[in-house]
Amino acid sequence: MNTTVHHEGTAPRSHNFVIDHFDVENFTEHDVAKCRQGHIYEDSRAYQSIVPTHIEVGEGAFINPNSALAFPEVMLRQTESQLELSCTCEQESGYMCEHEAQVLTAVLKRDDLNIFFNRNARHEKLKKFAKDYGLDHESDLDHFFKVSYGREKPLISPRWPGLIPITKESLGAIRDLIIKDPAGTDASNASLEELSVVVVFKKHKYYKHLLVELYKGQTTKEGKLKNPLNLVNPLDFIWKTEDPHHIKFFTAVQKFQNPVHTPQSESDLNALAAIIRNPLGYTFYEHNSDVSENVTANSVQPVQIEVLTEELDLVVNRKDAFYELTGSMAIKGTTYALRDLTIKFTYFIAVGDTLYLVHKLQILGLIAFLKTKPEHVLIHASQYRLFQSQLLALLEDQIHIDYQYMEPASPQQLEAEGFNKEREQIIYLSDFGSHVMLIPVLRYGEVEVPIRTRRQIYTVDHKGREFSVKRDDAAEIKFIALLIRQHPYFEEQLENDLHYFSLHKKYFLDEDWFLNTFEEWRQHQITILGFNEIQGNKLNPHKVSIDIKVSSGINWFNTQVQVRFGKKKASLKYLYKAIRNKSKYITLDDGTLGILPEHWIRKFEQYFYAG
């Protein structure tokens, strides 16, 4: 491998590197390291974040948006005899810089980029694509097809708009478009006995846990099932649809065909909810094993299935030396004691001819627990505090508990314990793998309450008397309403029962998004905590504030520039360095990186170069 280095004046301090006799198929990471000063190997994962800003066969421009430090744009250009790499960084000439090495490693190792520089690899992909066009035997497929980059993968398309594939599917589409059926379809000629798909809920023959199965059978004109009913595999339907709701439905049905009993889980509830949404409008049936162990037209009967939307009412009251725990639930206007409800198929409660999916595992557990007691649950006062801290406090996030024995706070207690102070709004941010977790909290006095929970506020005054404090529903609703306006993914998450919101880091750390969002939160007096604890994040959470003062005399003038990001000031030295490197990131004293808008970069360029 022969290498030469050229210096060109197209950009300040431009770093160029040329590899003569470049062969992309035989060039390796070891060869890349040999081009680096000190034969340095690059981070084995950094190349995965390289993104092309422009790419076509033989050339491209690349950046690394996930780089902790400023990553300048790197240009690659391939000719018959060499590969030219160009970067605007200031690293020493004569060697390949780290940015060029990352980009070249990405081109060597990633198929989505390699195809633009590897003629043989590109020819193989084009050959497969060209088969439907009858051109797979052509030697120069680049003449007929072009490769572009979209949605993080290469796309192949004909160079000529009139070139069409000839396949069974394409011919069918053309035939349907051109050759019309003059007679059309007469619904009156359809058979009165339609082949229908139905959903059957049944118990496992031996282990008695829930099974959900699909059956095909004919129906009479009255809509009744007829034998035989044939079991069908839900996965067979997945390959016939691209509708995400249909795919979720069939995948959820498949989940409940496991002959082995597994513990209850949130994923089971989510899967059952997807089944009940029933996007294809199938009829639900319940199997009666007393009629027949087999699923037949006589052993199944239609059943209504709904998701339980009502919340239970859990009450704790004081009776002499005991605390009494009772629970009830109002369903369609009728109130039922929890211990009187019947659990069916592990996850449902049966009321009349309807099965209600219980949407929280805690409610299923409470019903099962209360059904073990013929009367109300009693806890002696000496053991109640332990019962409350170890059980009730854990339920409060998801279930409302009415502590009827506890008096509401008096005005004097609210004042003495600081509950009359203005509510403080807080958003806690924390690293959540590939996501960022956001926990909205409202502070009541010295008590912080995550507002997406049902947690109660209770404490004791200076005389040891317990009292409760009502949460400010209006303030909490207003807080949530502000949050869900910031991103559509937040509103979608209102359907879950989690105490937090989450957002993928690539969306959360989008500079346009978080700088504007944080500014709006601060305008609403919301405290933001934990931003710089997010792994891999070194950005400053404030927009830039620039103050320019000009003082002058008869024959002189002086300009003072102050650049701040929140409370952090950018030194003139680092500001000048960023402008010189054409970087929008300025290093601040605390190690974070301030983001300078493009229009200010242009203004400072004029100012510094003029000076």
N, C-alpha and C positions, 0 to 999 in steps of 0.2 A: 504494500500500500504506500503510495507516494502522496504527500500532502504539501501544498503550498499555501501561503497566506497572502492576502491582498488587503490593502487599506484603501478605502474609497471615501470620498468626501460627501456622500449623499446625506449623511446624518451626523450630528456631533458625536465624536468618539465612537464611530461605527466599528463593530467587531465582526470581521468576515473570516470565514474559514472555508477552504476548498479541499475536497478529497478527489484526487485524480484516479482514474480507472475504477470508479465506484461500481460495485456489484451488490445490489441490495439483497440478493439471495444468499450471498456468502459472507456478507459483513455481519459481525457479531457484537455483542456487548463488550467482549474483550477488546475488539478493535476500537470501539468507542472510548474505552478507558485509556488505550494507548495514545489517543489523540488529546487526552487531558493532561494538564501539567501534573506531574507526580503520578500518572497512571491511576487516577481516581475513578472508582466506580460510583455511579449515581445511586440515589435512593431507589431501591427495587420497586417501590410503589408509586413514586412521584409521576412516572410516565403515564399512569392510568388517568390522571386528571388533565392531561393535555387536550386542548380543544382547538379545532381549526376555525379561524375567523374567515378564511377563504381557502378553498382547495379545489384543484383540478388536476388532471393527469400531469405529473411531472413537476408540480409546484404547489406551494401553499404557504399560508401565514398561520402561526400558532401562538396560543397563550396558555397559561395555567391559572385559571381563576381561583383555584383552591390553594395557591401558594401563600404561605404566611407573609412572605416579603414580596415587594413589587417584582412582577415577572414581565419583562419587556417582550414585545412581539418579536418572534423569530421567523425569518423567511427561509424557505428551502426552494431550490431550483435545480432540477435534474436535466442534464444534457446527455448526449450519447457517450461522452467520455468522462464526465465528472459530476460531483454533487457540490453545489454552492450553498453555504449556510451563512446567514447574516443576522446579527443581533445588535441592539443599540446600547448594550451594557458597557462597562468600563473595564472589564477583566483584561488581563495581560494578553497582548497579541502573540501570535505564534502557536497558540494552543486553542483547542475547542473550548468555549466557555460552558458553564454548567447549564445554561438555558438551552443552548444548541444541543448539548448532550442529552438532555431530557427529551427534547423534541425528536431527535434522531432515534433514541431508544424506543419511543412510542411508535415511530414509523416502522421500525424493525419488528416489534413484538405484537402490535395490534393489527388484526386483520382489517378493521374498518379504515385504517390509514394506509396500511401496506399496499392495498389494492391500487392506490393512486401512483405508486412508485415501482411496483413489481409487475412487469409486463406479463410474465408467465402466469402469475397468480390471477391477474386481472383477466387474462384470456380464458382461464378455466371457468371463472364465474360468468363471463360473458357467453361462453359456449353453452352453458346450461340454460341461460336465459334465452339465447338465440334459437334453441331447439324448437320452441313453439312457433317461431317465425320462419323455420326452414332454412336458417342461415348458419347452423352450427358447424358446417364444414368449411366456412369461409376462413381464410388465413388472417385477414386484417379485420377483426370484429370491431376495433375502435372506429372504423369508418362508418359502421352502421349503428353503433350504440354508444351512449355516453354515460359516464359515471359521475354522479353528483353526491353531495353529502346532505343528509337531512334527518332530523330526529335521532341523532347519535348513531347513525348507520349509513353506509353507502347505498345509494339508490341507482338502479339501472333503468334507462329509458331509451326508446328509439330516437335517433337523430332526426328522422323524418316523421312528421306527425301522421302521415298517411300509412305508415307501416303498422300492420295489425297482426296479432298472433292468430293462429288457426288451431283452436282446441275445441273440445266438446262443449265447454262452458261458453266460450266466446261465440261459437256458431249458434248455440241455443239462444243467447241474448240477441244476436242479430236476427235470427229467425222470428223470435217473439216480437221484435220491433217492426219487422217488415211484413211478415206473413201473418195477417190477422185471421182469426177464426170467425167466419161470417155468422155462424150459428150462435156463437157465444156459449155460455154455460147456463143451463136451465136448472135452477135449484129444485124445480118441481120434479125433475127426473132422478134426483138423488135417492139413494136407498133409505127406506125408513129405519133400517137397522144399521146404525153407524158404529164403527170401531172406535171406542173411547179409551182414553187413559185415565186411570183413577189413582188416588193416593190412599193407601191403607195403613192405619195405625194398629199395631198388634203387639202382644207380649211375646217374648221369647218362650218357647215351649218349656224349657227347663229353668232358665235363670230369671225369667219374668221381667227383664228390662225391656225398654222400648225398642221396637223395630219399626222402620218406616219403609214401605215398599211400593213400587209402581206395578200396576197390572193393566193389561189390555183386554178388552172384552167388548162384545156387542151390546147395544142397548135397544130396548123396544121403543116404539113411538111415544110411550109414556115416560121414557127416561130410565126405566129399571134395567139393572144389569142382568145379562144372561150368561149362563155357563157356556163354554169354559172360560175361566179367567187365567190369563197367561202372565206369569211373572216376567218383567223386562228389566234390563240393566240400565239404570239412569245415566251411566257414562256413555251409553250408545247415543243418547240424545245430545250430548255436549258437542260432538263433532258435527252436528247438523245446525248449530246456531252460533252466532257471534254476539248475541244480545247478552250483556253482562248480568242482567237480572235473571235470565233463563239459566245461565251457567252457574250462578250462585245457587239457584233452586236445585238443580240436578246434583251439584256437588254436595249440598246439604243433605239431600235424600241418601246419597251414597254413604255419608258419614254414619247414618243410623241403620246400616245393614250389617254392622259388626256383630258377629255371634257372641263375642266376649264382652262381658259387662265391664264398664269402666266407671270411675267416680264422676259425679256431676261436675260440670265445668261451665265457665262463662262461654266458651266456644260452642258448647252444646246449645245454650240458650240462643246464641246468635244464629246458629244453623237452623234451629226450629223457627225462629222469627222469619228467616228467609223462606222457609217452606210455607209458612202461614201467609206470607205476602202473596204467594200463589200467582205469579205473573202470567201463567198460561191458563188460569181459570179452571183447573181440574177440580173434580168433586172429591171431597174427603169422606172416607169410610172408616168405621171402627169395627174391628174383628171381634167376634164373640166365639171364644174357643169352646164354650159349652155346647154350641150347636155343632161345630166341627173343628178339628185341629187344623184342617186345611182351609185355605181361603177360597170360598165358593160364593156364588151369588146369594145363597141362603144364609151364610155365616157372617155376612157383613151388612152393616146398616149405615146410611148417611149420618154424618155428625157435623155440627157447626163447630168450628175452631177459631178462636180469637186470641189476641194478645191481651192479657190482663192490664188495663190502664189504671185501675184504681189503686190507691195506696192503702196500706193497712194502718190501723189506729192502735198503737201499742201504748198502754196506760200503766203507770206505776203509781200506786196509792199507799198511804200509811194506814194500817189497821192495828191498833194497840201496839204490841211488841213486834209486829211483822210488817213487811212491805209486800203488797200484792201486785202480781204481774198478770195483766189480762190483755187479750188482743182480739180485734174484730176487723171486719172488712165489709164495706157496702158495695154490692155488685148489682147493677141494674135496679137500684132503688131498694134492695133488700139487704139488711145487715145480718152478717153471719159471724158467730164466734169462730175464731181460727181453729180451735180444737174440734169444731163440728164439721169442718170442711174435709172433703174426700180427695186425697191425692191419687191421681190416675196416670199411668204411663210415666211415672217418675217425675215429670216436669209440669203436669197439668193438675188443675182442680176441676172437678166435675160439678156443674150446677145445672140441673134439669137436663136438657138435651145438648148442652154446649160444654166443650172443653176449653178452659182458659189457660193459656200458657203463662206461667208465673215468671215474670221478667227479671226477678232477682233471686239468687241462690239463698240470700239471707232470709227471704220470706218463706221459701220452701223449708229451710232449716227450722224456722220458728214454728211453722205449722206442725212439722214432725215432732218438735220438742213439746209443744203444748198438748198435742194429742196423746202424749204419754201420761198426762195427768188428768184424772177424772174431774178434778175441780181446779180452781185458780191456783197458780203457782205462788207459794208463800216463801219469803226469805226472812229469817230472823234479823232484827236490827243490828245485832252484833256482827253479822256476816254480810250485811247489805253493801257497805262501802267497797268490800272486795268484789262482790258481785257486780256492782256498778262499774268499777274501774276495769275489771277484766272481761266483762261481757257487754254491758249496755253502752259503755263509751265507744266500743268498737263498732256497734250497730248504728250509732248516731249519724255517721257520715252518709248512710244510705237510707235509713228509716227514721221517720219522725217519732220521737218518744215524748209522750205527754206526762211530765212529772207533776201530777195533780196535787201532791202533798206540799209542793214547793210554792211559797208565796211569791207573787210578782214583786219586783223591786219597788220600794217607796221612793218618792222624790228625794228624800234625805239620803237614802242608800245610793241612789244614782249619782248624786252630787259628791258624796263622801268618797266613793270608789272610782271617781273619774269617768263615769259613763256618759256624762253630759258634754264631754269634750267633743270637738268636731271629729267626725269619723275620718281616719286616715286610710287612703286607698294604696295598696301595695301590690306589685306584680313580682313574684319570685321566679327567676329564670334558673334552670339547671340543665346540665347535659343529660341527654336521654338517648344515648347511642347515636344513631344517624339523625335524631330529631332533637328539638329543644322543647323542654316542658315549661309551660307557663301556668303558674298557680295564682289566680286572683284572690286577694285577701282583703278583708275589711277589719280594721282595728277598732275594737270597742274598749275604751279605757286601756287596760293592760292586756286585754284578751284579743288574740288574732283568730279570726274565723275564715277558713277557706269558703268562699261564698257559693261554690258548687256542691257543698255538702249540706246535710240537714242538721248539722251539729248545733246543740243548744248552748246557751250562755247561762251559766249558773256559778255562783261563788258565795262566799260568806262575808258578812260585815265584821266590824271590829268587836262585836259582841258574840260572834260565833253563830249568828243566825243565817241560814241558807236563804237565798233568794234567786229568782230568775230574771233575766233581762231579755226583752223581746228584740229580735233582730230587726234591722231597718230594711224591710222588704223593698221599699221604693228606691233606696240608695243602691241596694245590691242589684236590682233589675236594671237600673240606669248604668251601673258599672258593666254588667254583662252585655247590655245593648251596645255600649261603646266598643267593647272588645270585638264582638262578632262583625262589626262594620269594617274592621281592619283587614280581614282576609276571609274569602269564601269557605276555606277549610274549617274555620272556627265555627261557623254557623252549622255546618254538617255535624260537628261533634256535640252539638246540644242534645242529640238523640241518645248519647251514651250516658252512663251513670258515674263517670269518672270525675274526680275532684279537680282535674286540670285540663288545659288545652295542650295540644302539641302541634308542632310544625316542623317539617323537614328543614335541615340546616341550609340547604341550597335556596330555600325560599326565605327562611328567617334572616339569614345573613346577606340577603340581597340588599345592596347599599341603598338603593332608592327606596326600598320598603322600610327597613328598620329605622333609618334616619328620620323619615317623615312620620312614621308611626310613633317613635319615641318622643318626637317633638309634640305631637298631639296629646300623648299621655301626660307629658309634663304640663301642658297648658291646662289639663284637667286635674292638676295637683296629684298625679299618680307617681308614687315612688317606685323606681325600677331597680331591683337588686339582682346581682348574679351574672350580669352580662359578660364580664371579662373572665368568669369562671367556666365558660363554655369552651370545651376542648378545641384547640386549634384556632381560636379566635383571638386576634390581637387588635381588632379595630376599636377605635374610640366611639362611644355611643352618642356623641354630640355632633351637630352640624357646626360648620366653621363660622366663627364670628371675627370679622376683620375691621380694624379701626385704623384709619390712616389720618395722621395729623401733619399739616404743613405749616411751618413757621418761617417767616421771612423778614429781611431787613432791606436796606436800600440796595446793597449789592450782593445779597446772599439769600439763600433759602435752604431750609432743612426739612426732610421728610421722615416721620417716625411711623413705622408699621407695626401693629400688634395683631398677631394671629392667634386666636384662642379656640379651643374645642372644649366647651364646658368651662371648668376651672383650670384646665391645662393650657399652658402657653407654649407655642411653637417657637423655638429659637430661630433667629435669622439664618444661622448656619445651616440648619436642617431644611429650612424653607428653600434656601438657595440650591442646596443639593438636590432636592426633589424637582425643582424647576429645571435644573440643568439636565437631570436624567429623564425629563419628560414624564415624571411619575406623579400620580395624584395622591400618593401616600406620603405623609410627613411623619417622621419618627418624633414622638413626644417624650418628655422626661420620664414618664412612668412606664415607658416601653410600648405603649399602645400606638396605633397608627391612625392619625387624623386623615380624613378624606377631603381633598381640595377639589371643588367643582371645576369643570373644564373652563368655564369663562374666566375664573380667577387665575388659572394656570396661564392663559393667554395674556391676561393683564400683567401678571408678574414677569412673564417672559419679556414683554416690552419694557417694563420698568428696569429689570436687571441688565438686559442687553443695552438699553439706552445709557444706563449708568456706566 
